């Protein structure tokens, strides 16, 4: 499972990279600090999942979410933000976010979600 990390803070990108690199079957395919770079890397790397911050320069995470889900509806998108307002969560879910996590309180949940999806991808398809 290839994961793309999108956050304007290098420390967060680094922490997520270390966290996700320990999961069997997961490759951190790339990381970017601005929305324009995220969109370019997504087209280049074809990740299975994106961990996405909403507040980023160039192109906002909100706009990145919309563009990613429009181009790749099957892409797993985990929004990880400091702005965890209920109305924003509803908007992100409506735009296609699969998960919406508070960066301060739910940071460790990212690993569990990615681990679960990586395990699901690794299972061979059953043929009836």
N, CA, C and O atoms as CSV, one atom per row, in Angstrom:
chain,resi,resn,atom,element,x,y,z
A,1,UNK,N,N,0.853,-1.174,0.000
A,1,UNK,CA,C,0.000,0.000,0.000
A,1,UNK,C,C,0.894,1.231,0.000
A,1,UNK,O,O,1.752,1.380,0.870
A,2,UNK,N,N,0.696,2.106,-0.968
A,2,UNK,CA,C,1.477,3.335,-1.058
A,2,UNK,C,C,0.689,4.496,-0.442
A,2,UNK,O,O,-0.487,4.702,-0.739
A,3,UNK,N,N,1.377,5.245,0.424
A,3,UNK,CA,C,0.755,6.365,1.122
A,3,UNK,C,C,1.501,7.650,0.780
A,3,UNK,O,O,2.731,7.687,0.742
A,4,UNK,N,N,0.728,8.693,0.536
A,4,UNK,CA,C,1.261,10.036,0.307
A,4,UNK,C,C,0.894,10.891,1.512
A,4,UNK,O,O,-0.266,10.920,1.924
A,5,UNK,N,N,1.868,11.582,2.077
A,5,UNK,CA,C,1.659,12.440,3.244
A,5,UNK,C,C,1.625,13.892,2.785
A,5,UNK,O,O,2.522,14.347,2.076
A,6,UNK,N,N,0.582,14.618,3.195
A,6,UNK,CA,C,0.398,16.008,2.781
A,6,UNK,C,C,0.163,16.881,4.009
A,6,UNK,O,O,-0.922,16.870,4.590
A,7,UNK,N,N,1.179,17.630,4.394
A,7,UNK,CA,C,1.075,18.529,5.548
A,7,UNK,C,C,2.096,19.635,5.380
A,7,UNK,O,O,3.216,19.384,4.937
A,8,UNK,N,N,1.721,20.859,5.730
A,8,UNK,CA,C,2.655,21.975,5.571
A,8,UNK,C,C,3.753,21.985,6.617
A,8,UNK,O,O,4.749,22.690,6.453
A,9,UNK,N,N,3.598,21.220,7.687
A,9,UNK,CA,C,4.609,21.179,8.751
A,9,UNK,C,C,5.546,19.987,8.545
A,9,UNK,O,O,5.113,18.835,8.543
A,10,UNK,N,N,6.831,20.281,8.371
A,10,UNK,CA,C,7.820,19.223,8.148
A,10,UNK,C,C,7.858,18.237,9.312
A,10,UNK,O,O,8.060,17.041,9.106
A,11,UNK,N,N,7.665,18.735,10.534
A,11,UNK,CA,C,7.697,17.844,11.712
A,11,UNK,C,C,6.580,16.805,11.638
A,11,UNK,O,O,6.786,15.639,11.974
A,12,UNK,N,N,5.413,17.227,11.200
A,12,UNK,CA,C,4.277,16.311,11.088
A,12,UNK,C,C,4.535,15.306,9.970
A,12,UNK,O,O,4.280,14.113,10.138
A,13,UNK,N,N,5.036,15.772,8.840
A,13,UNK,CA,C,5.371,14.853,7.746
A,13,UNK,C,C,6.380,13.814,8.222
A,13,UNK,O,O,6.243,12.627,7.927
A,14,UNK,N,N,7.391,14.264,8.956
A,14,UNK,CA,C,8.412,13.343,9.462
A,14,UNK,C,C,7.821,12.338,10.450
A,14,UNK,O,O,8.094,11.142,10.355
A,15,UNK,N,N,7.009,12.822,11.401
A,15,UNK,CA,C,6.388,11.923,12.390
A,15,UNK,C,C,5.502,10.893,11.726
A,15,UNK,O,O,5.536,9.715,12.082
A,16,UNK,N,N,4.702,11.333,10.754
A,16,UNK,CA,C,3.839,10.390,10.035
A,16,UNK,C,C,4.670,9.388,9.246
A,16,UNK,O,O,4.345,8.201,9.202
A,17,UNK,N,N,5.739,9.865,8.625
A,17,UNK,CA,C,6.602,8.968,7.865
A,17,UNK,C,C,7.184,7.865,8.724
A,17,UNK,O,O,7.197,6.701,8.324
A,18,UNK,N,N,7.662,8.223,9.893
A,18,UNK,CA,C,8.233,7.245,10.823
A,18,UNK,C,C,7.140,6.285,11.301
A,18,UNK,O,O,7.351,5.073,11.352
A,19,UNK,N,N,5.988,6.824,11.648
A,19,UNK,CA,C,4.875,6.018,12.146
A,19,UNK,C,C,4.415,5.007,11.105
A,19,UNK,O,O,4.222,3.833,11.422
A,20,UNK,N,N,4.241,5.450,9.874
A,20,UNK,CA,C,3.696,4.583,8.834
A,20,UNK,C,C,4.723,3.603,8.283
A,20,UNK,O,O,4.357,2.525,7.815
A,21,UNK,N,N,6.005,3.961,8.331
A,21,UNK,CA,C,7.056,3.086,7.806
A,21,UNK,C,C,7.191,1.789,8.612
A,21,UNK,O,O,7.779,0.823,8.127
A,22,UNK,N,N,6.663,1.759,9.811
A,22,UNK,CA,C,6.763,0.556,10.646
A,22,UNK,C,C,5.665,-0.465,10.337
A,22,UNK,O,O,5.674,-1.565,10.889
A,23,UNK,N,N,4.734,-0.116,9.475
A,23,UNK,CA,C,3.599,-0.997,9.194
A,23,UNK,C,C,3.946,-1.906,8.016
A,23,UNK,O,O,4.286,-1.423,6.936
A,24,UNK,N,N,3.861,-3.224,8.224
A,24,UNK,CA,C,4.158,-4.152,7.129
A,24,UNK,C,C,3.242,-3.905,5.932
A,24,UNK,O,O,2.037,-3.706,6.082
A,25,UNK,N,N,3.831,-3.921,4.760
A,25,UNK,CA,C,3.066,-3.742,3.537
A,25,UNK,C,C,2.775,-2.298,3.178
A,25,UNK,O,O,2.063,-2.031,2.210
A,26,UNK,N,N,3.322,-1.356,3.955
A,26,UNK,CA,C,3.076,0.064,3.705
A,26,UNK,C,C,4.367,0.741,3.268
A,26,UNK,O,O,5.419,0.570,3.883
A,27,UNK,N,N,4.262,1.505,2.203
A,27,UNK,CA,C,5.377,2.297,1.706
A,27,UNK,C,C,4.960,3.765,1.720
A,27,UNK,O,O,3.934,4.127,1.143
A,28,UNK,N,N,5.748,4.602,2.372
A,28,UNK,CA,C,5.510,6.038,2.288
A,28,UNK,C,C,6.108,6.462,0.951
A,28,UNK,O,O,7.322,6.614,0.810
A,29,UNK,N,N,5.225,6.648,-0.023
A,29,UNK,CA,C,5.661,6.899,-1.394
A,29,UNK,C,C,6.156,8.318,-1.600
A,29,UNK,O,O,6.971,8.573,-2.487
A,30,UNK,N,N,5.664,9.249,-0.781
A,30,UNK,CA,C,6.073,10.631,-0.923
A,30,UNK,C,C,5.445,11.506,0.127
A,30,UNK,O,O,4.551,11.085,0.861
A,31,UNK,N,N,5.927,12.735,0.190
A,31,UNK,CA,C,5.403,13.711,1.138
A,31,UNK,C,C,5.535,15.092,0.521
A,31,UNK,O,O,6.480,15.371,-0.217
A,32,UNK,N,N,4.576,15.950,0.832
A,32,UNK,CA,C,4.583,17.302,0.279
A,32,UNK,C,C,4.033,18.281,1.300
A,32,UNK,O,O,3.219,17.924,2.151
A,33,UNK,N,N,4.494,19.529,1.199
A,33,UNK,CA,C,4.096,20.564,2.134
A,33,UNK,C,C,3.164,21.604,1.572
A,33,UNK,O,O,2.767,22.525,2.285
A,34,UNK,N,N,2.798,21.482,0.296
A,34,UNK,CA,C,1.827,22.416,-0.264
A,34,UNK,C,C,0.894,21.660,-1.203
A,34,UNK,O,O,1.249,20.613,-1.744
A,35,UNK,N,N,-0.288,22.199,-1.384
A,35,UNK,CA,C,-1.327,21.522,-2.135
A,35,UNK,C,C,-0.982,21.254,-3.583
A,35,UNK,O,O,-1.338,20.205,-4.120
A,36,UNK,N,N,-0.302,22.172,-4.218
A,36,UNK,CA,C,0.080,21.977,-5.623
A,36,UNK,C,C,1.006,20.768,-5.755
A,36,UNK,O,O,0.846,19.960,-6.669
A,37,UNK,N,N,1.961,20.645,-4.855
A,37,UNK,CA,C,2.886,19.505,-4.876
A,37,UNK,C,C,2.163,18.195,-4.576
A,37,UNK,O,O,2.492,17.155,-5.146
A,38,UNK,N,N,1.183,18.248,-3.684
A,38,UNK,CA,C,0.404,17.045,-3.364
A,38,UNK,C,C,-0.301,16.531,-4.615
A,38,UNK,O,O,-0.252,15.339,-4.916
A,39,UNK,N,N,-0.950,17.427,-5.334
A,39,UNK,CA,C,-1.666,17.014,-6.541
A,39,UNK,C,C,-0.704,16.450,-7.585
A,39,UNK,O,O,-1.022,15.453,-8.234
A,40,UNK,N,N,0.454,17.064,-7.757
A,40,UNK,CA,C,1.437,16.572,-8.717
A,40,UNK,C,C,1.959,15.198,-8.307
A,40,UNK,O,O,2.071,14.300,-9.141
A,41,UNK,N,N,2.277,15.033,-7.023
A,41,UNK,CA,C,2.771,13.741,-6.558
A,41,UNK,C,C,1.712,12.653,-6.661
A,41,UNK,O,O,2.029,11.508,-6.984
A,42,UNK,N,N,0.468,12.995,-6.393
A,42,UNK,CA,C,-0.605,12.004,-6.492
A,42,UNK,C,C,-0.708,11.474,-7.923
A,42,UNK,O,O,-0.914,10.277,-8.125
A,43,UNK,N,N,-0.569,12.349,-8.908
A,43,UNK,CA,C,-0.629,11.918,-10.309
A,43,UNK,C,C,0.600,11.099,-10.695
A,43,UNK,O,O,0.507,10.172,-11.499
A,44,UNK,N,N,1.727,11.439,-10.131
A,44,UNK,CA,C,2.976,10.746,-10.449
A,44,UNK,C,C,3.081,9.388,-9.747
A,44,UNK,O,O,3.506,8.407,-10.357
A,45,UNK,N,N,2.692,9.328,-8.464
A,45,UNK,CA,C,2.943,8.147,-7.639
A,45,UNK,C,C,1.776,7.155,-7.575
A,45,UNK,O,O,1.977,5.986,-7.246
A,46,UNK,N,N,0.578,7.608,-7.882
A,46,UNK,CA,C,-0.623,6.771,-7.801
A,46,UNK,C,C,-0.740,6.072,-6.433
A,46,UNK,O,O,-0.756,4.844,-6.359
A,47,UNK,N,N,-0.820,6.862,-5.363
A,47,UNK,CA,C,-0.899,6.254,-4.028
A,47,UNK,C,C,-2.251,5.581,-3.806
A,47,UNK,O,O,-3.229,5.861,-4.498
A,48,UNK,N,N,-2.274,4.694,-2.828
A,48,UNK,CA,C,-3.517,4.050,-2.409
A,48,UNK,C,C,-4.223,4.884,-1.352
A,48,UNK,O,O,-5.437,4.785,-1.172
A,49,UNK,N,N,-3.437,5.715,-0.649
A,49,UNK,CA,C,-3.984,6.537,0.434
A,49,UNK,C,C,-3.226,7.855,0.530
A,49,UNK,O,O,-2.050,7.949,0.179
A,50,UNK,N,N,-3.940,8.874,1.017
A,50,UNK,CA,C,-3.342,10.179,1.281
A,50,UNK,C,C,-3.742,10.599,2.689
A,50,UNK,O,O,-4.919,10.561,3.046
A,51,UNK,N,N,-2.756,10.998,3.482
A,51,UNK,CA,C,-3.017,11.619,4.779
A,51,UNK,C,C,-2.903,13.106,4.512
A,51,UNK,O,O,-1.834,13.598,4.147
A,52,UNK,N,N,-4.015,13.833,4.694
A,52,UNK,CA,C,-4.142,15.195,4.181
A,52,UNK,C,C,-4.475,16.210,5.263
A,52,UNK,O,O,-5.475,16.081,5.969
A,53,UNK,N,N,-3.626,17.217,5.384
A,53,UNK,CA,C,-3.915,18.377,6.229
A,53,UNK,C,C,-4.781,19.332,5.411
A,53,UNK,O,O,-4.640,19.398,4.190
A,54,UNK,N,N,-5.663,20.062,6.060
A,54,UNK,CA,C,-6.534,20.984,5.338
A,54,UNK,C,C,-5.897,22.337,5.088
A,54,UNK,O,O,-6.184,22.983,4.080
A,55,UNK,N,N,-5.046,22.767,5.982
A,55,UNK,CA,C,-4.460,24.106,5.856
A,55,UNK,C,C,-3.055,23.988,5.289
A,55,UNK,O,O,-2.106,23.638,5.991
A,56,UNK,N,N,-2.945,24.292,3.986
A,56,UNK,CA,C,-1.660,24.223,3.301
A,56,UNK,C,C,-1.551,25.388,2.322
A,56,UNK,O,O,-2.567,25.907,1.861
A,57,UNK,N,N,-0.327,25.801,2.003
A,57,UNK,CA,C,-0.152,26.875,1.024
A,57,UNK,C,C,-0.384,26.386,-0.406
A,57,UNK,O,O,-0.534,25.191,-0.660
A,58,UNK,N,N,-0.408,27.339,-1.319
A,58,UNK,CA,C,-0.575,27.113,-2.757
A,58,UNK,C,C,-2.004,26.703,-3.100
A,58,UNK,O,O,-2.758,27.488,-3.675
A,59,UNK,N,N,-2.371,25.489,-2.749
A,59,UNK,CA,C,-3.731,24.978,-2.948
A,59,UNK,C,C,-4.153,24.398,-1.606
A,59,UNK,O,O,-3.437,23.580,-1.028
A,60,UNK,N,N,-5.310,24.817,-1.108
A,60,UNK,CA,C,-5.733,24.365,0.219
A,60,UNK,C,C,-6.011,22.864,0.229
A,60,UNK,O,O,-6.310,22.264,-0.803
A,61,UNK,N,N,-5.908,22.285,1.398
A,61,UNK,CA,C,-6.230,20.872,1.554
A,61,UNK,C,C,-7.667,20.574,1.154
A,61,UNK,O,O,-7.970,19.499,0.636
A,62,UNK,N,N,-8.541,21.531,1.397
A,62,UNK,CA,C,-9.944,21.374,1.000
A,62,UNK,C,C,-10.045,21.189,-0.515
A,62,UNK,O,O,-10.743,20.292,-0.990
A,63,UNK,N,N,-9.346,22.042,-1.269
A,63,UNK,CA,C,-9.359,21.936,-2.731
A,63,UNK,C,C,-8.645,20.670,-3.204
A,63,UNK,O,O,-9.057,20.056,-4.189
A,64,UNK,N,N,-7.588,20.283,-2.513
A,64,UNK,CA,C,-6.879,19.045,-2.837
A,64,UNK,C,C,-7.819,17.854,-2.650
A,64,UNK,O,O,-7.871,16.965,-3.499
A,65,UNK,N,N,-8.554,17.835,-1.552
A,65,UNK,CA,C,-9.509,16.754,-1.296
A,65,UNK,C,C,-10.485,16.620,-2.455
A,65,UNK,O,O,-10.690,15.522,-2.971
A,66,UNK,N,N,-11.081,17.720,-2.863
A,66,UNK,CA,C,-12.042,17.687,-3.955
A,66,UNK,C,C,-11.433,17.184,-5.250
A,66,UNK,O,O,-12.035,16.368,-5.948
A,67,UNK,N,N,-10.243,17.664,-5.574
A,67,UNK,CA,C,-9.581,17.254,-6.815
A,67,UNK,C,C,-9.194,15.782,-6.786
A,67,UNK,O,O,-9.367,15.070,-7.776
A,68,UNK,N,N,-8.672,15.327,-5.655
A,68,UNK,CA,C,-8.267,13.926,-5.547
A,68,UNK,C,C,-9.460,12.984,-5.675
A,68,UNK,O,O,-9.408,11.998,-6.411
A,69,UNK,N,N,-10.517,13.290,-4.964
A,69,UNK,CA,C,-11.673,12.397,-4.979
A,69,UNK,C,C,-12.400,12.434,-6.319
A,69,UNK,O,O,-13.006,11.442,-6.725
A,70,UNK,N,N,-12.344,13.567,-7.005
A,70,UNK,CA,C,-12.962,13.645,-8.323
A,70,UNK,C,C,-12.173,12.788,-9.325
A,70,UNK,O,O,-12.761,12.068,-10.132
A,71,UNK,N,N,-10.858,12.872,-9.265
A,71,UNK,CA,C,-10.016,12.124,-10.195
A,71,UNK,C,C,-9.868,10.654,-9.815
A,71,UNK,O,O,-9.733,9.791,-10.683
A,72,UNK,N,N,-9.894,10.375,-8.509
A,72,UNK,CA,C,-9.638,9.014,-8.010
A,72,UNK,C,C,-10.606,8.695,-6.864
A,72,UNK,O,O,-10.194,8.711,-5.704
A,73,UNK,N,N,-11.865,8.409,-7.153
A,73,UNK,CA,C,-12.851,8.200,-6.092
A,73,UNK,C,C,-12.509,7.050,-5.142
A,73,UNK,O,O,-12.963,7.034,-3.998
A,74,UNK,N,N,-11.711,6.092,-5.613
A,74,UNK,CA,C,-11.349,4.938,-4.785
A,74,UNK,C,C,-10.210,5.237,-3.808
A,74,UNK,O,O,-9.926,4.427,-2.926
A,75,UNK,N,N,-9.567,6.375,-3.954
A,75,UNK,CA,C,-8.436,6.746,-3.114
A,75,UNK,C,C,-8.886,6.929,-1.663
A,75,UNK,O,O,-9.865,7.624,-1.390
A,76,UNK,N,N,-8.163,6.302,-0.745
A,76,UNK,CA,C,-8.427,6.468,0.678
A,76,UNK,C,C,-7.852,7.811,1.114
A,76,UNK,O,O,-6.652,8.044,0.972
A,77,UNK,N,N,-8.697,8.697,1.645
A,77,UNK,CA,C,-8.226,9.995,2.118
A,77,UNK,C,C,-8.521,10.121,3.606
A,77,UNK,O,O,-9.668,10.034,4.046
A,78,UNK,N,N,-7.456,10.329,4.362
A,78,UNK,CA,C,-7.546,10.535,5.811
A,78,UNK,C,C,-7.219,12.003,6.055
A,78,UNK,O,O,-6.066,12.415,5.924
A,79,UNK,N,N,-8.221,12.786,6.406
A,79,UNK,CA,C,-7.989,14.186,6.738
A,79,UNK,C,C,-7.494,14.233,8.183
A,79,UNK,O,O,-8.139,13.695,9.083
A,80,UNK,N,N,-6.356,14.873,8.399
A,80,UNK,CA,C,-5.746,15.015,9.716
A,80,UNK,C,C,-5.498,16.498,9.926
A,80,UNK,O,O,-4.611,17.079,9.300
A,81,UNK,N,N,-6.278,17.110,10.803
A,81,UNK,CA,C,-6.264,18.573,10.905
A,81,UNK,C,C,-6.344,19.059,12.349
A,81,UNK,O,O,-6.808,18.349,13.241
A,82,UNK,N,N,-5.883,20.280,12.548
A,82,UNK,CA,C,-6.063,20.962,13.837
A,82,UNK,C,C,-7.423,21.643,13.910
A,82,UNK,O,O,-7.827,22.118,14.971
A,83,UNK,N,N,-8.120,21.690,12.800
A,83,UNK,CA,C,-9.404,22.387,12.711
A,83,UNK,C,C,-10.523,21.360,12.646
A,83,UNK,O,O,-11.104,21.128,11.586
A,84,UNK,N,N,-10.816,20.755,13.770
A,84,UNK,CA,C,-11.752,19.627,13.795
A,84,UNK,C,C,-13.172,20.041,14.171
A,84,UNK,O,O,-13.824,19.389,14.986
A,85,UNK,N,N,-13.631,21.107,13.580
A,85,UNK,CA,C,-14.989,21.577,13.828
A,85,UNK,C,C,-15.996,20.605,13.220
A,85,UNK,O,O,-15.763,20.083,12.129
A,86,UNK,N,N,-17.112,20.352,13.907
A,86,UNK,CA,C,-18.117,19.426,13.367
A,86,UNK,C,C,-18.618,19.808,11.974
A,86,UNK,O,O,-18.821,18.928,11.137
A,87,UNK,N,N,-18.822,21.101,11.708
A,87,UNK,CA,C,-19.299,21.508,10.392
A,87,UNK,C,C,-18.266,21.212,9.306
A,87,UNK,O,O,-18.618,20.893,8.170
A,88,UNK,N,N,-16.977,21.322,9.673
A,88,UNK,CA,C,-15.914,21.044,8.715
A,88,UNK,C,C,-15.816,19.541,8.454
A,88,UNK,O,O,-15.578,19.106,7.327
A,89,UNK,N,N,-16.001,18.770,9.502
A,89,UNK,CA,C,-16.014,17.321,9.341
A,89,UNK,C,C,-17.130,16.904,8.382
A,89,UNK,O,O,-16.920,16.062,7.509
A,90,UNK,N,N,-18.304,17.487,8.544
A,90,UNK,CA,C,-19.425,17.172,7.655
A,90,UNK,C,C,-19.103,17.541,6.213
A,90,UNK,O,O,-19.400,16.776,5.296
A,91,UNK,N,N,-18.502,18.697,6.010
A,91,UNK,CA,C,-18.136,19.126,4.640
A,91,UNK,C,C,-17.098,18.199,4.030
A,91,UNK,O,O,-17.188,17.849,2.854
A,92,UNK,N,N,-16.118,17.802,4.822
A,92,UNK,CA,C,-15.077,16.901,4.310
A,92,UNK,C,C,-15.658,15.533,3.968
A,92,UNK,O,O,-15.321,14.956,2.935
A,93,UNK,N,N,-16.512,15.024,4.812
A,93,UNK,CA,C,-17.162,13.724,4.524
A,93,UNK,C,C,-17.986,13.832,3.245
A,93,UNK,O,O,-17.946,12.935,2.403
A,94,UNK,N,N,-18.725,14.914,3.099
A,94,UNK,CA,C,-19.543,15.108,1.900
A,94,UNK,C,C,-18.668,15.220,0.645
A,94,UNK,O,O,-19.095,14.839,-0.445
A,95,UNK,N,N,-17.452,15.738,0.800
A,95,UNK,CA,C,-16.532,15.880,-0.331
A,95,UNK,C,C,-15.767,14.590,-0.626
A,95,UNK,O,O,-15.027,14.511,-1.607
A,96,UNK,N,N,-15.952,13.573,0.232
A,96,UNK,CA,C,-15.332,12.285,-0.041
A,96,UNK,C,C,-14.273,11.818,0.927
A,96,UNK,O,O,-13.704,10.745,0.728
A,97,UNK,N,N,-13.980,12.586,1.980
A,97,UNK,CA,C,-12.990,12.126,2.959
A,97,UNK,C,C,-13.487,10.846,3.616
A,97,UNK,O,O,-14.643,10.748,4.026
A,98,UNK,N,N,-12.595,9.873,3.707
A,98,UNK,CA,C,-12.958,8.604,4.330
A,98,UNK,C,C,-12.859,8.675,5.847
A,98,UNK,O,O,-13.613,8.014,6.560
A,99,UNK,N,N,-11.929,9.477,6.328
A,99,UNK,CA,C,-11.735,9.678,7.766
A,99,UNK,C,C,-11.444,11.150,8.004
A,99,UNK,O,O,-10.888,11.834,7.144
A,100,UNK,N,N,-11.827,11.630,9.183
A,100,UNK,CA,C,-11.577,13.011,9.590
A,100,UNK,C,C,-11.081,12.942,11.026
A,100,UNK,O,O,-11.843,12.620,11.938
A,101,UNK,N,N,-9.798,13.245,11.224
A,101,UNK,CA,C,-9.179,13.094,12.542
A,101,UNK,C,C,-8.604,14.408,13.047
A,101,UNK,O,O,-8.084,15.220,12.281
A,102,UNK,N,N,-8.710,14.592,14.347
A,102,UNK,CA,C,-8.113,15.730,15.022
A,102,UNK,C,C,-6.622,15.444,15.215
A,102,UNK,O,O,-6.253,14.442,15.828
A,103,UNK,N,N,-5.783,16.312,14.698
A,103,UNK,CA,C,-4.334,16.096,14.724
A,103,UNK,C,C,-3.790,15.957,16.146
A,103,UNK,O,O,-2.880,15.163,16.386
A,104,UNK,N,N,-4.336,16.714,17.077
A,104,UNK,CA,C,-3.817,16.689,18.447
A,104,UNK,C,C,-4.253,15.429,19.192
A,104,UNK,O,O,-3.434,14.779,19.840
A,105,UNK,N,N,-5.519,15.087,19.104
A,105,UNK,CA,C,-6.068,13.990,19.897
A,105,UNK,C,C,-6.049,12.633,19.200
A,105,UNK,O,O,-5.999,11.601,19.870
A,106,UNK,N,N,-6.088,12.614,17.878
A,106,UNK,CA,C,-6.259,11.343,17.177
A,106,UNK,C,C,-5.090,10.960,16.275
A,106,UNK,O,O,-5.218,10.047,15.460
A,107,UNK,N,N,-3.973,11.631,16.405
A,107,UNK,CA,C,-2.806,11.363,15.566
A,107,UNK,C,C,-2.469,9.871,15.490
A,107,UNK,O,O,-2.261,9.357,14.391
A,108,UNK,N,N,-2.408,9.157,16.621
A,108,UNK,CA,C,-2.035,7.733,16.560
A,108,UNK,C,C,-3.028,6.855,15.785
A,108,UNK,O,O,-2.663,5.771,15.332
A,109,UNK,N,N,-4.262,7.306,15.630
A,109,UNK,CA,C,-5.256,6.515,14.895
A,109,UNK,C,C,-4.893,6.330,13.432
A,109,UNK,O,O,-5.330,5.368,12.801
A,110,UNK,N,N,-4.096,7.246,12.887
A,110,UNK,CA,C,-3.712,7.143,11.479
A,110,UNK,C,C,-3.064,5.785,11.216
A,110,UNK,O,O,-3.382,5.129,10.224
A,111,UNK,N,N,-2.164,5.364,12.089
A,111,UNK,CA,C,-1.462,4.086,11.900
A,111,UNK,C,C,-2.444,2.914,11.882
A,111,UNK,O,O,-2.313,2.016,11.050
A,112,UNK,N,N,-3.403,2.910,12.769
A,112,UNK,CA,C,-4.380,1.826,12.805
A,112,UNK,C,C,-5.227,1.767,11.552
A,112,UNK,O,O,-5.504,0.688,11.029
A,113,UNK,N,N,-5.634,2.921,11.077
A,113,UNK,CA,C,-6.449,2.979,9.859
A,113,UNK,C,C,-5.641,2.480,8.671
A,113,UNK,O,O,-6.134,1.669,7.887
A,114,UNK,N,N,-4.416,2.949,8.528
A,114,UNK,CA,C,-3.572,2.527,7.412
A,114,UNK,C,C,-3.274,1.032,7.520
A,114,UNK,O,O,-3.315,0.318,6.518
A,115,UNK,N,N,-2.976,0.557,8.724
A,115,UNK,CA,C,-2.692,-0.871,8.927
A,115,UNK,C,C,-3.884,-1.718,8.485
A,115,UNK,O,O,-3.717,-2.729,7.803
A,116,UNK,N,N,-5.072,-1.305,8.873
A,116,UNK,CA,C,-6.291,-2.035,8.516
A,116,UNK,C,C,-6.485,-2.079,6.999
A,116,UNK,O,O,-6.797,-3.131,6.442
A,117,UNK,N,N,-6.305,-0.963,6.346
A,117,UNK,CA,C,-6.484,-0.912,4.893
A,117,UNK,C,C,-5.371,-1.662,4.160
A,117,UNK,O,O,-5.625,-2.286,3.129
A,118,UNK,N,N,-4.153,-1.610,4.673
A,118,UNK,CA,C,-3.049,-2.355,4.059
A,118,UNK,C,C,-3.309,-3.855,4.161
A,118,UNK,O,O,-3.054,-4.596,3.212
A,119,UNK,N,N,-3.810,-4.298,5.296
A,119,UNK,CA,C,-4.124,-5.719,5.470
A,119,UNK,C,C,-5.228,-6.141,4.509
A,119,UNK,O,O,-5.190,-7.235,3.945
A,120,UNK,N,N,-6.202,-5.274,4.329
A,120,UNK,CA,C,-7.299,-5.568,3.406
A,120,UNK,C,C,-6.782,-5.677,1.970
A,120,UNK,O,O,-7.209,-6.556,1.222
A,121,UNK,N,N,-5.867,-4.790,1.585
A,121,UNK,CA,C,-5.292,-4.842,0.235
A,121,UNK,C,C,-4.422,-6.074,0.026
A,121,UNK,O,O,-4.318,-6.586,-1.088
A,122,UNK,N,N,-3.799,-6.547,1.099
A,122,UNK,CA,C,-2.872,-7.683,0.997
A,122,UNK,C,C,-3.610,-9.022,0.897
A,122,UNK,O,O,-3.035,-10.007,0.435
A,123,UNK,N,N,-4.868,-9.069,1.322
A,123,UNK,CA,C,-5.623,-10.324,1.245
A,123,UNK,C,C,-5.903,-10.697,-0.194
A,123,UNK,O,O,-6.327,-9.862,-0.993
A,124,UNK,N,N,-5.664,-11.963,-0.522
A,124,UNK,CA,C,-6.011,-12.381,-1.886
A,124,UNK,C,C,-7.525,-12.382,-2.090
A,124,UNK,O,O,-8.291,-12.686,-1.176
A,125,UNK,N,N,-7.930,-12.040,-3.290
A,125,UNK,CA,C,-9.359,-12.019,-3.627
A,125,UNK,C,C,-9.876,-13.453,-3.611
A,125,UNK,O,O,-9.205,-14.371,-4.082
A,126,UNK,N,N,-11.054,-13.631,-3.074
A,126,UNK,CA,C,-11.690,-14.956,-3.101
A,126,UNK,C,C,-12.414,-15.131,-4.425
A,126,UNK,O,O,-13.118,-14.240,-4.900
A,127,UNK,N,N,-12.221,-16.290,-4.996
A,127,UNK,CA,C,-12.919,-16.609,-6.236
A,127,UNK,C,C,-14.023,-17.598,-5.902
A,127,UNK,O,O,-13.737,-18.668,-5.364
A,128,UNK,N,N,-15.300,-17.268,-6.209
A,128,UNK,CA,C,-16.389,-18.195,-5.860
A,128,UNK,C,C,-16.328,-19.483,-6.632
A,128,UNK,O,O,-17.177,-20.355,-6.446
